[in-house]
Amino acid sequence: MPSALVARVRPAGWSPSTVRDVLHNELYRGDLVTFKTKKRDRSGDVAPTRRPPSEWVRVHREDLRIVSCGCSTRRSRT
């Protein structure tokens, strides 16, 4: 059991990289994207590969949205 003296304290609040990731994640804007990968190749062997964006299925789900479009497209001050 670690002692209280050895325990690390996590900084309070959100890191800038976490905020950036949330703002740029399509799911948090309510856009669900599926079928980005396929598991089998043409011969039927298991070989996970990335599908082209034209084959992705996009569905807008307002109930998943936690970030407004204005926040996600606003330019960074840095």
PAMAR-281017 format. One record per residue: residue in one letter; chain; x, y, z of N, C-alpha, C in turn. Coordinates in steps of 0.001 Angstrom, whole numbers, plus 500000, padded with zeros to 6 digits. Example, Ala and Ser with C-alpha at 12.3 -4.5 7.8 and 13.67 -1.06 7.14 Angstrom:
<setis>
type=A	mol=A	n_east=513190	n_north=494310	n_up=507800	ca_east=512300	ca_north=495500	ca_up=507800	c_east=513200	c_north=496700	c_up=507800 $
type=S	mol=A	n_east=512850	n_north=497750	n_up=507080	ca_east=513670	ca_north=498940	ca_up=507140	c_east=512900	c_north=500030	c_up=507870 $
</setis>
This chain:
<setis>
type=M	mol=A	n_east=500852	n_north=498826	n_up=500000	ca_east=500000	ca_north=500000	ca_up=500000	c_east=500900	c_north=501239	c_up=500000 $
type=P	mol=A	n_east=500763	n_north=502122	n_up=499009	ca_east=501620	ca_north=503306	ca_up=498958	c_east=501284	c_north=504287	c_up=500077 $
type=S	mol=A	n_east=502307	n_north=504929	n_up=500564	ca_east=502088	ca_north=505902	ca_up=501632	c_east=501582	c_north=507212	c_up=501045 $
type=A	mol=A	n_east=501034	n_north=508045	n_up=501887	ca_east=500502	ca_north=509337	ca_up=501451	c_east=501614	c_north=510246	c_up=500946 $
type=L	mol=A	n_east=502831	n_north=510052	n_up=501428	ca_east=503945	ca_north=510893	ca_up=501001	c_east=504389	c_north=510589	c_up=499570 $
type=V	mol=A	n_east=504179	n_north=509364	n_up=499140	ca_east=504636	ca_north=508942	ca_up=497821	c_east=503580	c_north=509205	c_up=496744 $
type=A	mol=A	n_east=502338	n_north=509307	n_up=497138	ca_east=501251	ca_north=509460	ca_up=496164	c_east=501411	c_north=510748	c_up=495360 $
type=R	mol=A	n_east=501210	n_north=510638	n_up=494054	ca_east=501274	ca_north=511811	ca_up=493181	c_east=499932	c_north=512523	c_up=493177 $
type=V	mol=A	n_east=499980	n_north=513815	n_up=493074	ca_east=498761	ca_north=514610	ca_up=493021	c_east=498546	c_north=515040	c_up=491579 $
type=R	mol=A	n_east=497371	n_north=514763	n_up=491043	ca_east=497052	ca_north=515174	ca_up=489682	c_east=496658	c_north=516642	c_up=489691 $
type=P	mol=A	n_east=497074	n_north=517384	n_up=488690	ca_east=496695	ca_north=518795	ca_up=488634	c_east=495190	c_north=518936	c_up=488420 $
type=A	mol=A	n_east=494621	n_north=519953	n_up=489035	ca_east=493188	ca_north=520200	ca_up=488898	c_east=492899	c_north=520843	c_up=487554 $
type=G	mol=A	n_east=491736	n_north=520577	n_up=487027	ca_east=491318	ca_north=521207	ca_up=485776	c_east=491648	c_north=520369	c_up=484551 $
type=W	mol=A	n_east=491386	n_north=520961	n_up=483391	ca_east=491572	ca_north=520296	ca_up=482108	c_east=492858	c_north=520784	c_up=481465 $
type=S	mol=A	n_east=493589	n_north=519877	n_up=480861	ca_east=494793	ca_north=520282	ca_up=480138	c_east=494382	c_north=520835	c_up=478773 $
type=P	mol=A	n_east=495170	n_north=521745	n_up=478213	ca_east=494837	ca_north=522304	ca_up=476894	c_east=494690	c_north=521234	c_up=475812 $
type=S	mol=A	n_east=495497	n_north=520189	n_up=475862	ca_east=495397	ca_north=519149	ca_up=474831	c_east=494089	c_north=518365	c_up=474948 $
type=T	mol=A	n_east=493599	n_north=518160	n_up=476167	ca_east=492327	ca_north=517470	ca_up=476350	c_east=491181	c_north=518308	c_up=475817 $
type=V	mol=A	n_east=491191	n_north=519599	n_up=476093	ca_east=490145	ca_north=520496	ca_up=475589	c_east=490159	c_north=520505	c_up=474067 $
type=R	mol=A	n_east=491353	n_north=520589	n_up=473469	ca_east=491471	ca_north=520581	ca_up=472005	c_east=490909	c_north=519285	c_up=471424 $
type=D	mol=A	n_east=491240	n_north=518158	n_up=472038	ca_east=490753	ca_north=516872	ca_up=471547	c_east=489231	c_north=516783	c_up=471610 $
type=V	mol=A	n_east=488630	n_north=517271	n_up=472683	ca_east=487172	ca_north=517252	ca_up=472806	c_east=486541	c_north=518145	c_up=471744 $
type=L	mol=A	n_east=487088	n_north=519335	n_up=471535	ca_east=486518	ca_north=520261	ca_up=470556	c_east=486623	c_north=519743	c_up=469128 $
type=H	mol=A	n_east=487633	n_north=518930	n_up=468846	ca_east=487823	ca_north=518436	ca_up=467482	c_east=487268	c_north=517029	c_up=467245 $
type=N	mol=A	n_east=486730	n_north=516403	n_up=468263	ca_east=486185	ca_north=515056	ca_up=468122	c_east=484784	c_north=515133	c_up=467519 $
type=E	mol=A	n_east=484576	n_north=514467	n_up=466382	ca_east=483287	ca_north=514511	ca_up=465688	c_east=482147	c_north=513996	c_up=466551 $
type=L	mol=A	n_east=482407	n_north=513003	n_up=467366	ca_east=481355	ca_north=512420	ca_up=468186	c_east=480771	c_north=513443	c_up=469153 $
type=Y	mol=A	n_east=481606	n_north=514302	n_up=469729	ca_east=481120	ca_north=515304	ca_up=470674	c_east=480336	c_north=516415	c_up=469989 $
type=R	mol=A	n_east=480417	n_north=516504	n_up=468660	ca_east=479593	ca_north=517441	ca_up=467892	c_east=478301	c_north=516781	c_up=467425 $
type=G	mol=A	n_east=478114	n_north=515514	n_up=467792	ca_east=476900	ca_north=514792	ca_up=467437	c_east=477003	c_north=514037	c_up=466128 $
type=D	mol=A	n_east=478186	n_north=513920	n_up=465559	ca_east=478375	ca_north=513213	ca_up=464294	c_east=478993	c_north=511843	c_up=464563 $
type=L	mol=A	n_east=478188	n_north=510818	n_up=464409	ca_east=478638	ca_north=509450	ca_up=464623	c_east=479135	c_north=508901	c_up=463292 $
type=V	mol=A	n_east=480370	n_north=508440	n_up=463256	ca_east=480970	ca_north=507905	ca_up=462033	c_east=481304	c_north=506438	c_up=462275 $
type=T	mol=A	n_east=480758	n_north=505558	n_up=461429	ca_east=481001	ca_north=504130	ca_up=461573	c_east=481583	c_north=503553	c_up=460286 $
type=F	mol=A	n_east=482010	n_north=502330	n_up=460354	ca_east=482589	ca_north=501593	ca_up=459222	c_east=483843	c_north=502266	c_up=458675 $
type=K	mol=A	n_east=484701	n_north=502762	n_up=459573	ca_east=485979	ca_north=503342	ca_up=459152	c_east=486990	c_north=502257	c_up=458797 $
type=T	mol=A	n_east=486790	n_north=501066	n_up=459335	ca_east=487714	ca_north=499965	ca_up=459043	c_east=486929	c_north=498724	c_up=458651 $
type=K	mol=A	n_east=487616	n_north=497795	n_up=457995	ca_east=487035	ca_north=496485	ca_up=457717	c_east=488010	c_north=495438	c_up=458230 $
type=K	mol=A	n_east=487472	n_north=494297	n_up=458624	ca_east=488311	ca_north=493289	ca_up=459274	c_east=488814	c_north=492216	c_up=458326 $
type=R	mol=A	n_east=488172	n_north=492043	n_up=457204	ca_east=488583	ca_north=490981	ca_up=456281	c_east=488962	c_north=491574	c_up=454936 $
type=D	mol=A	n_east=489983	n_north=490987	n_up=454335	ca_east=490370	ca_north=491445	ca_up=453004	c_east=489549	c_north=490698	c_up=451947 $
type=R	mol=A	n_east=489840	n_north=490925	n_up=450689	ca_east=489051	ca_north=490330	ca_up=449596	c_east=489078	c_north=488808	c_up=449593 $
type=S	mol=A	n_east=490154	n_north=488222	n_up=450056	ca_east=490250	ca_north=486756	ca_up=450072	c_east=489577	c_north=486134	c_up=451297 $
type=G	mol=A	n_east=489095	n_north=486976	n_up=452230	ca_east=488420	ca_north=486474	ca_up=453420	c_east=489311	c_north=486336	c_up=454634 $
type=D	mol=A	n_east=490594	n_north=486623	n_up=454466	ca_east=491516	ca_north=486554	ca_up=455599	c_east=491297	c_north=487741	c_up=456530 $
type=V	mol=A	n_east=491539	n_north=487502	n_up=457820	ca_east=491407	ca_north=488574	ca_up=458799	c_east=492608	c_north=489499	c_up=458663 $
type=A	mol=A	n_east=492334	n_north=490722	n_up=458241	ca_east=493388	ca_north=491717	ca_up=458054	c_east=492754	c_north=493096	c_up=458205 $
type=P	mol=A	n_east=492713	n_north=493640	n_up=459429	ca_east=492084	ca_north=494949	ca_up=459623	c_east=492718	c_north=496016	c_up=458729 $
type=T	mol=A	n_east=491880	n_north=496694	n_up=457966	ca_east=492354	ca_north=497758	ca_up=457082	c_east=491410	c_north=498944	c_up=457151 $
type=R	mol=A	n_east=491939	n_north=500103	n_up=456853	ca_east=491165	ca_north=501341	ca_up=456877	c_east=490382	c_north=501473	c_up=455570 $
type=R	mol=A	n_east=489103	n_north=501831	n_up=455676	ca_east=488273	ca_north=502070	ca_up=454488	c_east=488473	c_north=503506	c_up=454018 $
type=P	mol=A	n_east=488239	n_north=503778	n_up=452735	ca_east=488305	ca_north=505164	ca_up=452267	c_east=487133	c_north=505965	c_up=452853 $
type=P	mol=A	n_east=487302	n_north=507270	n_up=453082	ca_east=486224	ca_north=508090	ca_up=453664	c_east=484908	c_north=508022	c_up=452890 $
type=S	mol=A	n_east=484950	n_north=507732	n_up=451609	ca_east=483713	ca_north=507640	ca_up=450826	c_east=482841	c_north=506462	c_up=451267 $
type=E	mol=A	n_east=483409	n_north=505466	n_up=451942	ca_east=482657	ca_north=504299	ca_up=452408	c_east=482181	c_north=504433	c_up=453857 $
type=W	mol=A	n_east=482615	n_north=505472	n_up=454558	ca_east=482196	ca_north=505658	ca_up=455942	c_east=480713	c_north=505995	c_up=455991 $
type=V	mol=A	n_east=480048	n_north=505589	n_up=457053	ca_east=478641	ca_north=505910	ca_up=457263	c_east=478575	c_north=506966	c_up=458356 $
type=R	mol=A	n_east=477979	n_north=508111	n_up=458017	ca_east=477857	ca_north=509220	ca_up=458972	c_east=476395	c_north=509407	c_up=459358 $
type=V	mol=A	n_east=476157	n_north=509526	n_up=460663	ca_east=474812	ca_north=509748	ca_up=461186	c_east=474898	c_north=510882	c_up=462193 $
type=H	mol=A	n_east=474031	n_north=511893	n_up=462045	ca_east=474016	ca_north=512981	ca_up=463025	c_east=473092	c_north=512587	c_up=464164 $
type=R	mol=A	n_east=473613	n_north=512634	n_up=465389	ca_east=472853	ca_north=512297	ca_up=466585	c_east=472902	c_north=513480	c_up=467539 $
type=E	mol=A	n_east=471845	n_north=514258	n_up=467542	ca_east=471780	ca_north=515454	ca_up=468384	c_east=471907	c_north=515105	c_up=469868 $
type=D	mol=A	n_east=471449	n_north=513917	n_up=470268	ca_east=471520	ca_north=513529	ca_up=471678	c_east=472953	c_north=513269	c_up=472147 $
type=L	mol=A	n_east=473886	n_north=513069	n_up=471231	ca_east=475291	ca_north=512862	ca_up=471601	c_east=476083	c_north=514161	c_up=471650 $
type=R	mol=A	n_east=475517	n_north=515233	n_up=471163	ca_east=476228	ca_north=516501	ca_up=471036	c_east=476460	c_north=517153	c_up=472398 $
type=I	mol=A	n_east=477736	n_north=517482	n_up=472678	ca_east=478054	ca_north=518252	ca_up=473882	c_east=478861	c_north=519497	c_up=473536 $
type=V	mol=A	n_east=479241	n_north=519638	n_up=472252	ca_east=480012	ca_north=520793	ca_up=471795	c_east=479241	c_north=521442	c_up=470658 $
type=S	mol=A	n_east=479033	n_north=522767	n_up=470741	ca_east=478339	ca_north=523453	ca_up=469653	c_east=479271	c_north=523602	c_up=468460 $
type=C	mol=A	n_east=478700	n_north=523749	n_up=467280	ca_east=479515	ca_north=523880	ca_up=466062	c_east=480394	c_north=525121	c_up=466126 $
type=G	mol=A	n_east=479909	n_north=526198	n_up=466715	ca_east=480692	ca_north=527422	ca_up=466813	c_east=481968	c_north=527236	c_up=467614 $
type=C	mol=A	n_east=481896	n_north=526457	n_up=468681	ca_east=483090	ca_north=526222	ca_up=469508	c_east=484111	c_north=525366	c_up=468780 $
type=S	mol=A	n_east=483653	n_north=524398	n_up=468029	ca_east=484591	ca_north=523475	ca_up=467395	c_east=485258	c_north=524067	c_up=466163 $
type=T	mol=A	n_east=484662	n_north=525085	n_up=465548	ca_east=485256	ca_north=525667	ca_up=464346	c_east=485980	c_north=526974	c_up=464615 $
type=R	mol=A	n_east=485846	n_north=527509	n_up=465820	ca_east=486511	ca_north=528757	ca_up=466166	c_east=488020	c_north=528582	c_up=466140 $
type=R	mol=A	n_east=488733	n_north=529575	n_up=465650	ca_east=490196	ca_north=529477	ca_up=465550	c_east=490847	c_north=529595	c_up=466916 $
type=S	mol=A	n_east=491933	n_north=528912	n_up=467064	ca_east=492703	ca_north=528951	ca_up=468305	c_east=493445	c_north=530274	c_up=468426 $
type=R	mol=A	n_east=493678	n_north=530715	n_up=469661	ca_east=494418	ca_north=531959	ca_up=469891	c_east=495914	c_north=531741	c_up=469874 $
type=T	mol=A	n_east=496358	n_north=530513	n_up=469747	ca_east=497802	ca_north=530254	ca_up=469778	c_east=498376	c_north=530131	c_up=468401 $
</setis>
